[in-house]
Structures are given as C-alpha cells and as structure tokens.
C-alpha cells in the first residue's frame, strides 16, 4: 500500500512539473516599447511638448503591417532609400515573427503574384468581423483631430526629389523594361522575406477581419511613404486609429515623398520629420526599431539622400 502511495505521489509531482514547464513555454515574452507622443501644453494654444510612455505588449496580440515596400517606384531616390531600409526592416521582422507577432505584407496593387500563396489565402479566408467599420475599405485623408493643426509639408507635386535629368533617365529605364514609369511596382521588394504563416493583403477589409479573427489590438505600421500610403491607406494609421486599434508608427522604418523645392523648403529628412511630428500630435504615437533590435534608430546614409539634393 505504501509503495502504491509513493508511486502516486511521484506521478502527481511529475505531472505538476510537466504542467509548469508547458505553462512556461506557452507564456509569450513581452514587447517593451516607449511610445512618443506630442501633446499641447495648454488646450488650444498650439504649443506641444514631447511625452514618452512605457508599455508592454503581448506579441500574440500584435501585428506589423508593412506598407507598400514595393520592388520599384517612379522616384529613383525613393528606390535607393528603400534599398537601404529593407535589410534592416527584414531583420526586425525576423526577430518579432519568432516571438509570435503576425506580419502582414501589404504591397498595394500587387496581389496577383501572390495568388495561391498560403499567406495570401490566410488574409482572404478570415471571416467577416462583427465590428467591420463601414469605411475600412477606403482611403482616409484626414481625421477630425488633424483639423486642429496645419498640414506640415507641400506634397502637391507628388513629392519626387530626383534631379530632373536623373528622373528622366530613370523613367526611360523603366519604360524600356515594359513598365509604367508612373506606377512601375509589381510586387514587394524581395529583401523582405514572406513566410507561409504571415499574411498578404492590400485590403482594409481583409486586414481588419484578420486582426479581429486573431484578437489583435496592437498594430505597428512601417514602410513607405509616411505622408501618403502609410497614413492614408485603408489599412493605414488614420483608419486604425479612428476605429479603435492601438496603433503606432515605427518612425525610423519609413520615408516620405517630399521635395525640398516645395514649402517649407527644408531638406528631405526634415520634411519626413515634420510629418512624423504631425502624426505624433494628431494621429498616433511612434516608436523606433532600436527598441526591438538594440543599437540606435535607423538613419539613411548619404548626404544627398538625406537632404534630397
């Protein structure tokens, strides 16, 4: 009888240890971020101060949307800058993917090459969410909060910062390849690896459904271009913010379409910063890649590319 009790006791102890081990393995490591925002020093005075808030996110309740990191662009300088950005971004995606973050690749107007891919089918097959916003399939060019401020840069020329001769040569090169010089993109840049357990979509509806299916409330946007697609797409910052997602911009994993020859006549890097400041004031907070990768935030190299000369 005593032997039987001993065996049972050992079995109970072993079961408890196994359960504890499984529980430990199942627990997700936290993502630790410092969110940067700009708030008015007094309501309505138009003066802002930078604030920082520490947060911890569950990776399994988090998604990264990679916006329009295309293989080509009509602006040559934009292509070169993206070529610098993409390897760092891919390293970051690899790291957070391993933690359980859902990676959503969103190269707009380029879904055809991915038909049949498991990641594309995952987005298409997500069931319709009960709380699907009425306008989630549309661009959003402004949310009410932005009415309190002035749009920070003139992008009415499309924001191209190529030199005229360089731009003409680039357009001719694209045309010789049988591509539309104004819209030459065909797919996402190959540097960014896509895995079967990722998702691929350029649809605000599909992406919203997928987020709701998985109980994801935390969204990180990265990609190009911050003052156009990243902010305004159906899956962009404005739509996610106004519809209640906890969304942030990774401010060093982006670029802008801004021409320094236009108002406010600052260099390209400063133009990008001005729009990011606008986002921090009126749309959502921002974070930086070093909060995941360590080291320092990413900075484009080359004086010409930074200044858009």
FIFI-719553 format. One line per field, with one value per residue (C-alpha): residue number from 0; residue in three letters; x, y, z. Coordinates in nm, 4 decimals. Example, Ala and Ser with C-alpha at 12.3 -4.5 7.8 and 13.67 -1.06 7.14 Angstrom:
residues 2
n <- 0; 1 .
res <- ALA; SER .
c1 <- 1.2300; 1.3670 .
c2 <- -0.4500; -0.1060 .
c3 <- 0.7800; 0.7140 .
***
This chain:
residues 309
n <- 0; 1; 2; 3; 4; 5; 6; 7; 8; 9; 10; 11; 12; 13; 14; 15; 16; 17; 18; 19; 20; 21; 22; 23; 24; 25; 26; 27; 28; 29; 30; 31; 32; 33; 34; 35; 36; 37; 38; 39; 40; 41; 42; 43; 44; 45; 46; 47; 48; 49; 50; 51; 52; 53; 54; 55; 56; 57; 58; 59; 60; 61; 62; 63; 64; 65; 66; 67; 68; 69; 70; 71; 72; 73; 74; 75; 76; 77; 78; 79; 80; 81; 82; 83; 84; 85; 86; 87; 88; 89; 90; 91; 92; 93; 94; 95; 96; 97; 98; 99; 100; 101; 102; 103; 104; 105; 106; 107; 108; 109; 110; 111; 112; 113; 114; 115; 116; 117; 118; 119; 120; 121; 122; 123; 124; 125; 126; 127; 128; 129; 130; 131; 132; 133; 134; 135; 136; 137; 138; 139; 140; 141; 142; 143; 144; 145; 146; 147; 148; 149; 150; 151; 152; 153; 154; 155; 156; 157; 158; 159; 160; 161; 162; 163; 164; 165; 166; 167; 168; 169; 170; 171; 172; 173; 174; 175; 176; 177; 178; 179; 180; 181; 182; 183; 184; 185; 186; 187; 188; 189; 190; 191; 192; 193; 194; 195; 196; 197; 198; 199; 200; 201; 202; 203; 204; 205; 206; 207; 208; 209; 210; 211; 212; 213; 214; 215; 216; 217; 218; 219; 220; 221; 222; 223; 224; 225; 226; 227; 228; 229; 230; 231; 232; 233; 234; 235; 236; 237; 238; 239; 240; 241; 242; 243; 244; 245; 246; 247; 248; 249; 250; 251; 252; 253; 254; 255; 256; 257; 258; 259; 260; 261; 262; 263; 264; 265; 266; 267; 268; 269; 270; 271; 272; 273; 274; 275; 276; 277; 278; 279; 280; 281; 282; 283; 284; 285; 286; 287; 288; 289; 290; 291; 292; 293; 294; 295; 296; 297; 298; 299; 300; 301; 302; 303; 304; 305; 306; 307; 308 .
res <- UNK; UNK; UNK; UNK; UNK; UNK; UNK; UNK; UNK; UNK; UNK; UNK; UNK; UNK; UNK; UNK; UNK; UNK; UNK; UNK; UNK; UNK; UNK; UNK; UNK; UNK; UNK; UNK; UNK; UNK; UNK; UNK; UNK; UNK; UNK; UNK; UNK; UNK; UNK; UNK; UNK; UNK; UNK; UNK; UNK; UNK; UNK; UNK; UNK; UNK; UNK; UNK; UNK; UNK; UNK; UNK; UNK; UNK; UNK; UNK; UNK; UNK; UNK; UNK; UNK; UNK; UNK; UNK; UNK; UNK; UNK; UNK; UNK; UNK; UNK; UNK; UNK; UNK; UNK; UNK; UNK; UNK; UNK; UNK; UNK; UNK; UNK; UNK; UNK; UNK; UNK; UNK; UNK; UNK; UNK; UNK; UNK; UNK; UNK; UNK; UNK; UNK; UNK; UNK; UNK; UNK; UNK; UNK; UNK; UNK; UNK; UNK; UNK; UNK; UNK; UNK; UNK; UNK; UNK; UNK; UNK; UNK; UNK; UNK; UNK; UNK; UNK; UNK; UNK; UNK; UNK; UNK; UNK; UNK; UNK; UNK; UNK; UNK; UNK; UNK; UNK; UNK; UNK; UNK; UNK; UNK; UNK; UNK; UNK; UNK; UNK; UNK; UNK; UNK; UNK; UNK; UNK; UNK; UNK; UNK; UNK; UNK; UNK; UNK; UNK; UNK; UNK; UNK; UNK; UNK; UNK; UNK; UNK; UNK; UNK; UNK; UNK; UNK; UNK; UNK; UNK; UNK; UNK; UNK; UNK; UNK; UNK; UNK; UNK; UNK; UNK; UNK; UNK; UNK; UNK; UNK; UNK; UNK; UNK; UNK; UNK; UNK; UNK; UNK; UNK; UNK; UNK; UNK; UNK; UNK; UNK; UNK; UNK; UNK; UNK; UNK; UNK; UNK; UNK; UNK; UNK; UNK; UNK; UNK; UNK; UNK; UNK; UNK; UNK; UNK; UNK; UNK; UNK; UNK; UNK; UNK; UNK; UNK; UNK; UNK; UNK; UNK; UNK; UNK; UNK; UNK; UNK; UNK; UNK; UNK; UNK; UNK; UNK; UNK; UNK; UNK; UNK; UNK; UNK; UNK; UNK; UNK; UNK; UNK; UNK; UNK; UNK; UNK; UNK; UNK; UNK; UNK; UNK; UNK; UNK; UNK; UNK; UNK; UNK; UNK; UNK; UNK; UNK; UNK; UNK; UNK; UNK; UNK; UNK; UNK; UNK; UNK; UNK; UNK; UNK; UNK; UNK; UNK; UNK; UNK; UNK; UNK; UNK; UNK; UNK; UNK; UNK; UNK; UNK .
c1 <- 0.0000; 0.2825; 0.4520; 0.1363; 0.1102; 0.4722; 0.4162; 0.1041; 0.2831; 0.5692; 0.3222; 0.1415; 0.4712; 0.5883; 0.2564; 0.2846; 0.6381; 0.5339; 0.2373; 0.4623; 0.7136; 0.4429; 0.2965; 0.6381; 0.6896; 0.3438; 0.3965; 0.4778; 0.7695; 0.6585; 0.7412; 0.8631; 0.8154; 0.8481; 0.5734; 0.6428; 0.3573; 0.3221; 0.0597; -0.0435; 0.0986; -0.2431; -0.5605; -0.5813; -0.2548; -0.0784; 0.2349; 0.3379; 0.5719; 0.7109; 0.5881; 0.7130; 0.5053; 0.6390; 0.4177; 0.4361; 0.2608; 0.1714; 0.3299; 0.0339; -0.1972; 0.0301; 0.0605; 0.3038; 0.1677; 0.4397; 0.3034; 0.3971; 0.7592; 0.7468; 1.0153; 1.0215; 0.8979; 0.8632; 1.1072; 1.4652; 1.5738; 1.2806; 1.4070; 1.7591; 1.6370; 1.4117; 1.7127; 1.8875; 1.5806; 1.4712; 1.7569; 1.7176; 1.3413; 1.3728; 1.5984; 1.3426; 1.0572; 1.2522; 1.3014; 0.9419; 0.7979; 0.9821; 0.8052; 0.4599; 0.3864; 0.1708; 0.3448; 0.1071; 0.2726; 0.0720; 0.2227; -0.0788; -0.1986; 0.0367; -0.1766; -0.1685; 0.1833; 0.0766; -0.2458; -0.2428; 0.0317; -0.0672; -0.0102; -0.2438; -0.5091; -0.4896; -0.5949; -0.8671; -1.0219; -1.0598; -1.4319; -1.6189; -1.5805; -1.8926; -1.7468; -1.6270; -1.6086; -1.8258; -1.5415; -1.2486; -1.2158; -1.1458; -0.8538; -0.8610; -0.7003; -0.7764; -0.9252; -1.1002; -0.8042; -0.5910; -0.8206; -0.6562; -0.3240; -0.1731; -0.0592; 0.3209; 0.4543; 0.3542; 0.3318; 0.1127; 0.3853; 0.3922; 0.6976; 0.9622; 1.3071; 1.5064; 1.7092; 1.5222; 1.7830; 1.8169; 1.4406; 1.4019; 1.6704; 1.5003; 1.1621; 1.3191; 1.4822; 1.1503; 0.9717; 1.2395; 1.1604; 0.7953; 0.6865; 0.4667; 0.7085; 0.4378; 0.3480; 0.6259; 0.5760; 0.4864; 0.5381; 0.7017; 1.0793; 1.2415; 1.4660; 1.1610; 1.1030; 0.7456; 0.6692; 0.3709; 0.2430; 0.2494; -0.0385; -0.0523; -0.3216; -0.3758; -0.7398; -0.8531; -1.1478; -0.9357; -0.6804; -0.9442; -1.1136; -0.7807; -0.6979; -1.0358; -1.0184; -0.6935; -0.7887; -0.5156; -0.5455; -0.1852; -0.0698; 0.2711; 0.2857; 0.6107; 0.7008; 0.6541; 0.5542; 0.4601; 0.2789; 0.0824; 0.0241; 0.1325; -0.1031; -0.3867; -0.4337; -0.7442; -0.5133; -0.3093; -0.2558; -0.5658; -0.8095; -0.6595; -0.6531; -1.0046; -1.1504; -1.0038; -0.6875; -0.3845; -0.1677; 0.1837; 0.4201; 0.7756; 0.9183; 1.2653; 1.1297; 0.9661; 1.0354; 0.8373; 0.7543; 0.8703; 1.0518; 1.2754; 1.1923; 0.8430; 0.7204; 0.8505; 1.1762; 1.3631; 1.5760; 1.4133; 1.4983; 1.3486; 1.0372; 0.9915; 1.0427; 0.7841; 0.5200; 0.6089; 0.5662; 0.2210; 0.1361; 0.2524; 0.0342; -0.2880; -0.2957; -0.0956; 0.2280; 0.5551; 0.8314; 1.1737; 1.3373; 1.6151; 1.3525; 1.3492; 1.6887; 1.9022; 2.1693; 2.0452; 1.7468; 1.7964; 1.9181; 1.9507; 2.3116; 2.4430; 2.4139; 2.2222; 1.9584; 1.9100; 1.8845; 1.7152; 1.9571 .
c2 <- 0.0000; 0.2355; 0.1582; 0.2480; 0.5767; 0.6532; 0.5852; 0.8022; 1.0817; 1.0745; 1.0745; 1.3788; 1.5625; 1.4750; 1.5894; 1.9198; 1.9747; 1.8972; 2.1345; 2.4065; 2.3558; 2.3665; 2.6779; 2.8435; 2.7570; 2.8840; 3.2217; 3.4857; 3.7224; 4.0835; 4.3516; 4.6581; 4.9934; 5.3612; 5.5418; 5.9019; 6.1493; 6.5275; 6.6949; 7.0579; 7.2366; 7.4055; 7.3122; 7.5091; 7.7027; 7.5230; 7.4567; 7.0939; 6.9020; 6.5525; 6.2816; 5.9257; 5.6351; 5.2880; 4.9968; 4.6172; 4.4359; 4.0705; 3.9584; 3.7338; 4.0354; 4.2381; 4.2742; 4.4608; 4.5966; 4.6507; 4.9187; 4.9427; 4.8312; 4.7797; 4.6401; 4.9661; 5.3258; 5.6197; 5.8205; 5.6965; 5.8402; 5.6633; 5.3323; 5.3935; 5.4869; 5.1806; 4.9682; 5.0923; 5.0476; 4.6994; 4.4855; 4.6428; 4.6028; 4.2366; 4.1693; 4.3287; 4.1259; 3.8039; 3.8807; 3.9691; 3.6920; 3.4419; 3.5922; 3.5359; 3.8754; 3.8488; 4.0030; 4.1454; 4.2300; 4.4998; 4.5851; 4.7658; 4.6799; 4.3808; 4.0897; 3.8899; 3.7423; 3.6061; 3.4293; 3.0804; 3.1637; 3.0424; 3.3919; 3.5422; 3.2785; 3.3420; 3.7039; 3.6195; 3.3478; 3.5467; 3.5586; 3.8880; 4.0693; 4.1639; 4.5130; 4.5758; 4.9569; 5.0925; 5.2791; 5.0461; 4.9753; 5.3405; 5.5812; 5.8194; 6.1545; 6.3244; 6.2504; 6.5184; 6.5656; 6.6891; 6.9868; 7.1394; 7.1719; 7.2799; 7.0184; 7.0402; 6.9944; 7.0681; 6.7361; 6.8540; 6.7768; 6.4122; 6.4644; 6.3431; 6.4672; 6.3378; 6.5826; 6.6436; 6.4753; 6.1806; 6.1420; 6.1476; 5.8799; 5.6644; 5.6962; 5.5939; 5.2922; 5.1787; 5.2245; 5.0206; 4.7349; 4.7477; 4.9108; 5.2129; 5.4890; 5.6379; 5.3081; 5.0522; 4.8359; 4.4692; 4.3071; 4.3596; 4.4043; 4.0588; 4.1580; 4.1279; 3.7560; 3.6263; 3.3111; 3.0801; 3.1795; 3.5534; 3.7297; 3.9197; 4.1761; 4.5297; 4.5330; 4.7231; 4.4853; 4.1688; 4.3050; 4.4188; 4.0777; 3.9044; 4.1242; 4.0596; 3.6849; 3.6699; 3.9131; 4.1589; 4.5092; 4.6357; 4.7472; 4.8695; 5.0395; 5.0634; 5.1112; 5.3903; 5.6615; 5.8091; 6.1196; 5.9255; 5.5485; 5.4767; 5.7396; 5.7167; 5.3619; 5.1655; 4.9722; 5.2820; 5.4831; 5.7009; 5.4142; 5.2047; 5.4974; 5.6237; 5.2722; 5.1972; 4.9955; 5.0696; 5.1752; 5.3188; 5.4238; 5.2887; 5.6270; 5.5189; 5.2378; 5.4787; 5.7505; 6.0370; 6.1670; 6.5253; 6.7556; 7.0146; 7.2596; 7.2881; 7.4507; 7.4614; 7.4444; 7.2135; 6.9117; 6.5740; 6.4317; 6.7327; 6.7100; 6.3500; 6.4535; 6.7303; 6.4871; 6.2405; 6.5222; 6.5857; 6.2180; 6.2325; 6.5387; 6.4328; 6.0657; 5.8209; 5.7677; 5.6459; 5.4018; 5.3167; 4.9961; 5.0007; 4.9212; 4.5738; 4.5439; 4.7378; 4.9824; 5.3078; 5.4058; 5.3599; 5.6631; 5.6848; 5.7200; 5.9615; 6.3371; 6.3630; 6.1118; 6.2704; 6.6203; 6.5352; 6.7435 .
c3 <- 0.0000; 0.0930; -0.2408; -0.4280; -0.2387; -0.3222; -0.6919; -0.6948; -0.5133; -0.7630; -1.0526; -0.9128; -0.8641; -1.2140; -1.3640; -1.1799; -1.3091; -1.6671; -1.6415; -1.5048; -1.7853; -2.0522; -1.8943; -1.9028; -2.2677; -2.3597; -2.1927; -2.4524; -2.3929; -2.3707; -2.6233; -2.4359; -2.6071; -2.5273; -2.7152; -2.8177; -2.8499; -2.8677; -2.6501; -2.6208; -2.3186; -2.2808; -2.4739; -2.7969; -2.7613; -3.0495; -2.8429; -2.7998; -2.5740; -2.6311; -2.3952; -2.3515; -2.2204; -2.1418; -2.2470; -2.2596; -2.5434; -2.5847; -2.9159; -2.9945; -2.9729; -3.2017; -3.5789; -3.8020; -4.1284; -4.3900; -4.6222; -4.9914; -4.9737; -5.3494; -5.5785; -5.7799; -5.7637; -6.0021; -5.7858; -5.8183; -5.4830; -5.3171; -5.4610; -5.3308; -4.9839; -4.9728; -5.0659; -4.7513; -4.5331; -4.6417; -4.4956; -4.1514; -4.1697; -4.2673; -3.9689; -3.7410; -3.8933; -3.8476; -3.4800; -3.3920; -3.6095; -3.3895; -3.0863; -3.2348; -3.3927; -3.7069; -4.0102; -4.2718; -4.6034; -4.7828; -5.1244; -5.2691; -5.6217; -5.6303; -5.5138; -5.8384; -5.7919; -5.4530; -5.5509; -5.4025; -5.1507; -4.8004; -4.6615; -4.9225; -4.8621; -4.4867; -4.5349; -4.7864; -4.5714; -4.2479; -4.1572; -4.1713; -3.8422; -3.6494; -3.5931; -3.9504; -3.9900; -4.2712; -4.4459; -4.3751; -4.7471; -4.8306; -4.8158; -4.5205; -4.5952; -4.2643; -3.9246; -3.7148; -3.4789; -3.7707; -3.8195; -3.5120; -3.6934; -4.0229; -4.2744; -4.2375; -4.5957; -4.9547; -5.1404; -5.4275; -5.6820; -5.5725; -5.3557; -5.6023; -5.5037; -5.8036; -6.0091; -6.3392; -6.5595; -6.3262; -6.3099; -6.6875; -6.7260; -6.4620; -6.6330; -6.9650; -6.7994; -6.6538; -6.9852; -7.1665; -6.9267; -7.0302; -6.7033; -6.6437; -6.5326; -6.3119; -6.1405; -6.2036; -5.8944; -5.9460; -5.6033; -5.2634; -5.2591; -5.2413; -4.9492; -4.7232; -4.6768; -4.6718; -4.4744; -4.5103; -4.1659; -4.2497; -4.4258; -4.7561; -4.8331; -4.9588; -4.8451; -4.5390; -4.5084; -4.5232; -4.2805; -4.0319; -4.0474; -3.9904; -3.6909; -3.5331; -3.6004; -3.4009; -3.1258; -3.2285; -3.0875; -3.1148; -3.4608; -3.5794; -3.9208; -4.1149; -4.4794; -4.7315; -4.7717; -4.4369; -4.5643; -4.8241; -4.8085; -4.4501; -4.3119; -4.5620; -4.6947; -4.5872; -4.3527; -4.2617; -3.9459; -3.9705; -4.0266; -3.7492; -3.5046; -3.5683; -3.5499; -3.2097; -3.2698; -3.0530; -3.3463; -3.3602; -3.6376; -3.6321; -3.7221; -3.8361; -4.0569; -4.3006; -4.5582; -4.7090; -5.0533; -5.0078; -5.2481; -5.0749; -5.3555; -5.2012; -4.8802; -4.6107; -4.8128; -4.5773; -4.6673; -4.7302; -4.3895; -4.2112; -4.4283; -4.3148; -3.9527; -3.9813; -4.0989; -3.8234; -3.5722; -3.7241; -3.6701; -3.3079; -3.2456; -3.4126; -3.5161; -3.3019; -3.1075; -3.2588; -3.1649; -3.3111; -3.4336; -3.1720; -2.9084; -3.0653; -3.2335; -2.9863; -3.1012; -3.2497; -3.4677; -3.8428; -4.0405; -4.4194; -4.5293; -4.7922; -4.7686; -5.0967; -4.9926; -4.6535; -4.7900; -5.1204; -5.3259 .
***
